[in-house]
């Protein structure tokens, strides 16, 4: 069965239409719908354009990507078009968590919006995660201690930039800095940027314009590949204390003003 056959049937079934009802909506004949779904005929370009206009899905996606693999929730609305966001589901229609391996982090910047690239990543399932689309990213370096080099952060995809919460940690895919994991201060309303702060104060904070942020994933949980030792835990407690103190000082400063 060809991709377009599968997709015509998927779009019709997803909307709960019979072949006759679907034909009426698209101004096709019922026999045409049946022929396209069964592979007895291929829809000409004008029919594909009609289907694209109806579904708000670009023709390129309709003919190249199996929508059933991605699921009906795998799209984000941009303007009047629905753009495919690579979300893969299993046979039970449950989201799978793609794991970006350490060796693939450089390639992720080029392939983050390519369903074929995302499909070849290894996948896991974690039933305790909250609702939303999650992905696992490797941590490099020591800028976010006590998170160790080699750990994985599982983040929930944030589509609406107004949902960014100051003080929370996020994995960001950025145009010029690649993929980073940082604590974020939301300055969009002030100067259209995000301030990225490392928990390890040996690293300087820096700002990234919001229009250079390609993807944003809010921390949900982490998977450690190394055991913490006693010194790590002491350091974690100290960093937490300083972070909490910083929040209290900011609140006090606002009250004084």
C-alpha positions as CSV (number, residue, x, y, z in Angstrom):
1,X,0.0,0.0,0.0
2,X,1.4,3.4,-1.0
3,X,1.8,6.3,1.4
4,X,-0.9,8.4,-0.2
5,X,-3.3,5.4,0.0
6,X,-2.7,5.1,3.7
7,X,-3.0,8.8,4.3
8,X,-6.3,9.2,2.5
9,X,-7.8,6.4,4.5
10,X,-6.2,7.7,7.7
11,X,-7.6,11.3,7.3
12,X,-11.0,9.9,6.5
13,X,-11.1,7.5,9.4
14,X,-9.6,10.0,11.8
15,X,-12.6,12.3,11.1
16,X,-15.1,9.5,11.4
17,X,-16.3,9.7,7.8
18,X,-17.6,6.9,5.6
19,X,-16.2,6.9,2.0
20,X,-19.5,8.5,0.8
21,X,-19.3,11.3,3.4
22,X,-15.6,11.9,2.7
23,X,-16.3,12.1,-1.0
24,X,-19.1,14.7,-0.4
25,X,-16.8,16.9,1.8
26,X,-14.0,16.9,-0.9
27,X,-16.4,17.1,-3.9
28,X,-15.0,13.7,-5.1
29,X,-17.0,10.7,-6.1
30,X,-17.4,7.8,-3.7
31,X,-15.8,5.5,-6.3
32,X,-12.8,7.8,-6.5
33,X,-12.3,7.6,-2.7
34,X,-12.5,3.8,-2.9
35,X,-10.1,3.6,-5.8
36,X,-7.5,5.9,-4.1
37,X,-7.7,4.0,-0.8
38,X,-7.4,0.6,-2.4
39,X,-4.6,1.6,-4.8
40,X,-6.6,1.0,-8.0
41,X,-5.9,4.6,-9.0
42,X,-3.6,7.4,-7.9
43,X,-5.0,10.9,-7.2
44,X,-3.9,13.6,-9.7
45,X,-2.3,16.7,-8.4
46,X,-5.5,18.7,-8.3
47,X,-7.0,16.1,-6.0
48,X,-3.9,16.2,-3.8
49,X,-4.2,20.0,-3.6
50,X,-7.9,19.6,-2.6
51,X,-7.0,17.1,0.1
52,X,-4.2,19.4,1.3
53,X,-6.5,22.4,1.5
54,X,-9.1,20.4,3.5
55,X,-6.7,18.8,5.9
56,X,-4.3,21.8,6.2
57,X,-1.4,19.4,5.6
58,X,1.2,20.2,2.9
59,X,1.1,18.0,-0.2
60,X,4.8,17.0,0.4
61,X,3.8,15.5,3.8
62,X,0.8,13.7,2.4
63,X,2.8,11.9,-0.3
64,X,6.0,11.2,1.8
65,X,5.1,10.5,5.4
66,X,2.8,7.9,6.9
67,X,0.4,10.0,9.1
68,X,-0.7,6.9,11.0
69,X,2.8,6.4,12.4
70,X,2.9,9.9,13.7
71,X,-0.7,10.1,15.0
72,X,-3.3,12.8,14.7
73,X,-1.6,14.8,17.5
74,X,1.7,15.1,15.7
75,X,1.0,18.5,14.2
76,X,1.4,22.1,15.3
77,X,-0.6,24.9,13.7
78,X,1.5,27.6,12.0
79,X,-0.7,30.2,10.3
80,X,-3.3,28.4,8.3
81,X,-1.1,25.3,7.8
82,X,-0.6,22.2,10.0
83,X,3.1,21.3,10.1
84,X,4.2,17.8,10.9
85,X,5.9,17.6,14.3
86,X,7.6,14.3,14.5
87,X,5.7,12.4,17.3
88,X,5.8,8.6,17.0
89,X,3.3,6.3,18.6
90,X,3.1,2.6,19.2
91,X,0.4,0.2,18.3
92,X,-1.6,1.3,21.3
93,X,-1.4,5.0,20.2
94,X,0.9,5.8,23.1
95,X,3.7,8.3,22.7
96,X,7.2,6.8,22.4
97,X,10.1,8.7,23.8
98,X,12.9,9.2,21.3
99,X,16.4,9.0,22.8
100,X,18.9,11.4,21.2
101,X,22.3,9.6,21.6
102,X,25.5,11.5,22.5
103,X,27.0,10.8,19.1
104,X,23.9,12.2,17.3
105,X,23.6,15.5,19.1
106,X,25.4,17.4,16.3
107,X,23.0,15.8,13.7
108,X,19.9,16.6,15.8
109,X,20.1,20.3,14.8
110,X,19.8,19.3,11.2
111,X,17.3,16.6,11.7
112,X,15.0,17.7,14.6
113,X,12.1,18.5,12.2
114,X,12.6,15.5,9.9
115,X,10.3,12.6,10.7
116,X,12.6,10.2,8.9
117,X,15.5,11.2,11.2
118,X,13.4,11.1,14.3
119,X,12.0,7.7,13.3
120,X,15.5,6.1,13.3
121,X,16.2,7.1,16.9
122,X,16.0,4.5,19.6
123,X,12.8,4.7,21.7
124,X,11.7,4.0,25.2
125,X,8.4,4.1,27.2
126,X,8.0,5.6,30.6
127,X,4.4,5.2,31.8
128,X,4.7,7.6,34.8
129,X,5.3,10.7,32.7
130,X,2.6,13.4,32.5
131,X,0.7,14.1,29.4
132,X,2.6,15.7,26.5
133,X,5.3,14.9,24.0
134,X,8.6,13.9,25.6
135,X,12.1,13.3,24.3
136,X,15.4,12.3,26.0
137,X,18.6,14.4,25.5
138,X,22.1,13.6,26.7
139,X,23.9,16.0,29.1
140,X,27.5,17.0,28.3
141,X,29.9,18.7,30.7
142,X,29.5,20.0,34.2
143,X,27.6,23.3,33.7
144,X,24.4,22.0,35.3
145,X,25.9,20.2,38.4
146,X,25.0,18.0,40.1
147,X,23.7,16.6,36.7
148,X,26.6,14.5,35.6
149,X,28.1,14.2,32.1
150,X,26.4,11.3,30.4
151,X,23.1,11.6,32.1
152,X,19.9,12.1,30.1
153,X,17.2,14.7,30.6
154,X,13.7,13.9,29.6
155,X,11.8,17.0,28.6
156,X,8.3,17.9,27.6
157,X,7.8,19.8,24.4
158,X,6.8,23.4,24.9
159,X,4.9,24.8,21.9
160,X,3.6,28.0,23.3
161,X,6.4,30.4,24.4
162,X,4.1,32.0,26.9
163,X,4.3,28.8,28.9
164,X,8.0,29.3,29.6
165,X,8.5,29.6,33.4
166,X,11.4,31.6,34.8
167,X,13.6,29.5,37.1
168,X,12.8,26.2,35.5
169,X,15.3,24.1,33.5
170,X,14.9,23.4,29.8
171,X,16.6,21.7,26.9
172,X,16.9,24.3,24.1
173,X,17.7,23.7,20.5
174,X,19.1,27.0,19.3
175,X,20.1,28.3,15.9
176,X,23.7,29.3,16.9
177,X,24.5,27.4,20.1
178,X,23.1,24.0,19.2
179,X,21.5,21.9,21.9
180,X,21.9,23.2,25.5
181,X,20.4,22.4,28.9
182,X,20.1,25.5,31.1
183,X,18.0,27.2,33.7
184,X,15.9,29.8,31.9
185,X,14.8,33.3,32.9
186,X,12.0,34.5,30.6
187,X,12.9,38.0,29.3
188,X,10.7,37.8,26.2
189,X,8.5,40.7,27.4
190,X,11.5,42.8,28.3
191,X,13.8,42.4,25.3
192,X,12.6,39.4,23.3
193,X,15.2,37.0,24.8
194,X,15.8,34.1,27.2
195,X,18.6,34.4,29.8
196,X,20.3,31.0,30.0
197,X,21.9,30.3,33.4
198,X,24.2,27.5,34.5
199,X,23.8,26.0,38.0
200,X,27.6,25.8,38.0
201,X,28.5,29.4,38.6
202,X,31.8,28.9,36.9
203,X,29.9,29.5,33.7
204,X,28.6,32.9,32.7
205,X,24.9,33.4,31.9
206,X,24.0,34.5,28.4
207,X,21.0,35.6,26.4
208,X,19.5,34.0,23.3
209,X,16.9,35.8,21.2
210,X,13.6,33.9,21.3
211,X,13.5,33.8,17.5
212,X,16.7,31.7,17.5
213,X,15.1,29.1,19.7
214,X,14.1,26.2,17.4
215,X,12.7,23.9,20.1
216,X,12.1,24.0,23.8
217,X,11.7,21.0,26.2
218,X,10.8,21.6,29.8
219,X,12.6,19.2,32.3
220,X,10.4,16.4,33.5
221,X,12.9,13.9,34.9
222,X,16.4,12.7,34.4
223,X,18.1,9.3,33.9
224,X,21.5,9.0,35.6
225,X,24.1,6.7,34.0
226,X,26.5,7.1,37.0
227,X,25.9,6.8,40.7
228,X,26.1,9.9,42.8
229,X,28.7,10.0,45.5
230,X,28.5,11.8,48.9
231,X,30.4,14.8,47.6
232,X,27.9,15.2,44.7
233,X,25.0,15.2,47.1
234,X,26.6,17.8,49.3
235,X,27.2,20.0,46.3
236,X,23.6,19.5,45.2
237,X,22.4,20.7,48.6
238,X,24.6,23.8,48.4
239,X,23.5,24.7,44.9
240,X,19.8,24.2,45.9
241,X,20.3,26.5,48.9
242,X,21.9,29.2,46.7
243,X,19.2,28.9,44.1
244,X,16.5,29.3,46.7
245,X,18.3,32.2,48.3
246,X,18.5,33.9,44.9
247,X,14.7,33.6,44.5
248,X,14.1,35.0,47.9
249,X,16.4,38.0,47.2
250,X,14.6,38.7,44.0
251,X,11.2,38.6,45.8
252,X,12.6,41.0,48.5
253,X,14.0,43.3,45.8
254,X,10.5,43.6,44.2
255,X,8.9,44.3,47.6
256,X,11.4,47.1,48.3
257,X,10.7,48.7,44.9
